[in-house]
Amino acid sequence: MNVGNRIRLLSVIGVAAMVILVAIVTHYISLVKTEVDLATDNVVPTYQVLLKMQKGFQSARRGLVGHVAEQDAGRMAAVRTQFDSDMATVSAALVEYEKMVVDDKDRNLFAVAKKSVEKWQEGIPAVFRESDAMNKVEALRIVREQTAPQAEEVFKNIEAMSDYYDQIAKKIQADVDNDFAQLVQIAIGTAIVLAILAFVLGEFITRSITRPLGALRDMVTLVAKDYNFTRRATGISKDEVGQTQNS
């Protein structure tokens, strides 16, 4: 192999090392991107749906109690209208959440929460009926004994869904941190190995060039001293240096 090809080989080795390193980095970046996409496409929107569900239910619960406390028929009608709007928000959030469940556990948590909301709604007509009839004491009794305890169940179930997504978010963060840590470790390790390999091969190629040149230099020095032009250098290579030695 001539000198030019050896130098080209060294360049090819350097390029190959960079390609390998870039491929490894790209692979781990794709893993991180998958985790980040899961968070942005599912976890974050689900948090928003849960927040909407919770706020809607809180407002509906307050509206129910406010209706019982109100004495004016006009204001009672306005409270009822707002209550219906809040429950429509809760129902829409439940439908939206059902489309976003990620696994069986999430689906089970959703089913329990939905059932608790439906059970809470079972007592609502009686409360409004008694409240509209100005039987406020009876309406308050139904709220205290039936809807209030069930409302606590609804809040608990919504909180359970939120806690589960907290766990998912933490797992995603842990996976991202782990992927980045592995990326750094492997990138550093690969870079060190490739650097050592490049150094060894570069040293081998460099010596394959400089050793014949050294032999040629020694021969020329001896010829200059004793004018013995029959001398020949040992370890002659077949590249341009060797051709020069033979000339």
N, C-alpha and C positions, 0 to 999 in steps of 0.2 A: 504494500500500500504506500503510495507516494505521500509526500508531506502535505500537499493540498487536501487530499482525502482524509488524512488524519485530523487536520484542523476542522474540516467539515463534520467529521464524526463527533468531535468534541462539541461543536455547535448543535448538532442533532440531539446529543445527549442532554444538553442544557434545555433545549426546547421541549424534549420529551418529559423532563423533570417538571417543567412548568405546567405542561398539559395535565400530568398526573395530579399535581397539587390543585390545579383549578378544578379538575373533575371531582376530587374529594370535597373541596369546599362547596362546589355546586350541589353535590348530593346532600350534604348536611343542611345547606340553606333551603333546599326543597322540603326537607323534613320539618324544619322550623316554620316554613311558610304554610305547611299543612296544618300545623297546630294553631298558627295565628289565624288562618282562614276559618277554622272551626270556632274560634272565639268570636271573630267579627261577624261571621255569618249565622251563628246560632246562639252562643252564650249571651252576648250583649243584647241582641234583639229580645231574647227570652226574659232577661232582666227587665227590659222596658215593658214587656207585656205583663209581667208579674206586678210591677209597680202600678201600672194602669188598673189591673184587677184589684189590687189592694186599696188604692185610693177610691175607686168606684164603690167598693163594698163599704169602706169607712163612711163615705158620704151617704150611701143608702141607709146605713144603720142609723146615722145621726138624723136623717130625714124621717125615719120611722118614729123615733123617739120624739122628734120635733112635732110631728103630726099629732101625737097623743097629747103633747103639752099645749098645743095651739087651741084657742077657743073661737077664733074667727074663721068662718066658713071659706071666705075668699083666700085667706092665707093658707088654710088647710089644703085647698085645691092646688095652690101653687107648690106647696111642699110635696104633694102627691105627684105632680108633674115632674118635679126634679127627681123624686125617688124613681119614677119609671125610667127617666133618662140615665140615672146612675146604674140601675139594674141592666139596662140595655148595654151600657159600657162593660159591665161585668160579664154578661153573656157573650159579647163580642170578643172579649179577652180570653174567655174559656175556649171559644172556637179557634181563635188564633193560636193559643198555646197548644191545643191538641195537634195541630199541624206541625209543631216544632219539637215534639218529644224525641229524645235521643235514644232511649233504651227502655227495657221492660220496667225497671225500677221507676223511671220518670213517668212512664205510662200509668203505673199503679198509683203513684202519688197524685197524679192528675185525676184519676178516677175517684179517689177518696175525696179530693177537694171539690170536685164537681158535685158529687153526691151530697156533701155537706151543705153546699150552697142551695141545692134543690130542696133539701130537708128544711133549711132555714126559711125558704120561700113558702113552704107549706103553711106556716103559721101567720104569714103576712096578711092574707085576706081577712082573717078574724080580727086582727088588730085594727085594720082600716075600717072594717064594718062597725066595730064597737066605738072607735074613735069618731067616725062620721055621725054616729047616733048619739054622740056626746056621753057615751058610757065610758068616761075616761078612766075610772077606777078599774073596770074590767079590762079595758085595753092595756092599761099599765100592768095588770096582773099577768096577762098573756105575754107581754114583752119580758117581764121579769122571770117568769117560770119557763117559758118556751123559747122565744126567739133570742133572748140575750145569751143563754148558755150555748145555743146552737151557733150563734155568731162567733163565740169564742172558739168553737171547733173550726169554723171557716178560717179564722185568722191563723189558728195553729197549723192548719193544712197548707195554707198559702205560704206560711213561714217554712214549713217542711220542704216545699218545692224550691223556695229560695235558697235554703240551706244546701239542698242537693246540688244546685247550680254553683253555689260557692265551692263545693267540693270539686266539681268539674273544672271550674276556673283555676283552682289551686293546682289541680293535676296538670292542666294545660301549661300553667306557668312553670311547674316542676319539669315537665317534658321539654319545654323550650330551654330552660336553664341547663338541663342535662345535655340536650343536643348541642348547645353552644359550647359547653364544657368539653364535650367529646370532639367537637370541631376544632377547638383550640389545641387540645392535646394531640389529636391525629395530625393536624396541620403542622404543628411544631415537630412531632416525631418524624413525619414524612419529609419535611424540609431538612431535618438533620441527616436522615438516611440518604436522601438524594444529594445533599451537599457532600457527604463523605464519599458516596459513589462517584460523583462528578470529580471530586479531588483526586481520588485514586486513579480513575481512568485518565484524567487530565495529566496527572503525574506520569503515568505509564506512557502516554502519547508524547509528552514533553521529553522524557528520557530517551524514547525511541528516536527522537530527532537530535537531541543534544549529544547523546553518547557517540554516534558516528561522527558528528562534527568535532567532538573532542579528540577522537582517534585521528581524524584528518589533520587537526591542528597539531597534534603531537608529531605526526609523520612529517609535516611540512617543517616543523621546528628542527627535527633531526636532519632532514635533507639540507636545510639551510646551514647546519653546522658541519656536516661531513661531505656534502655534495654527492651523496650516494643516491643516484636517481633510480636505482633498482629496488629501493625499499617499497613495500606495500603495507598498507594498514590492515590490521586484523579486524575481524568482526564486521566485515563489509556488509552494508545493508543493500537492498535492491531499489531503494528510492533514489531521488535526485542526488542525495549526499553520496550514496554508494557509487553512482555513475560518475560523480566528480572524483571519487577516490580512484576509480579505475582508469581515469583519463590521464 
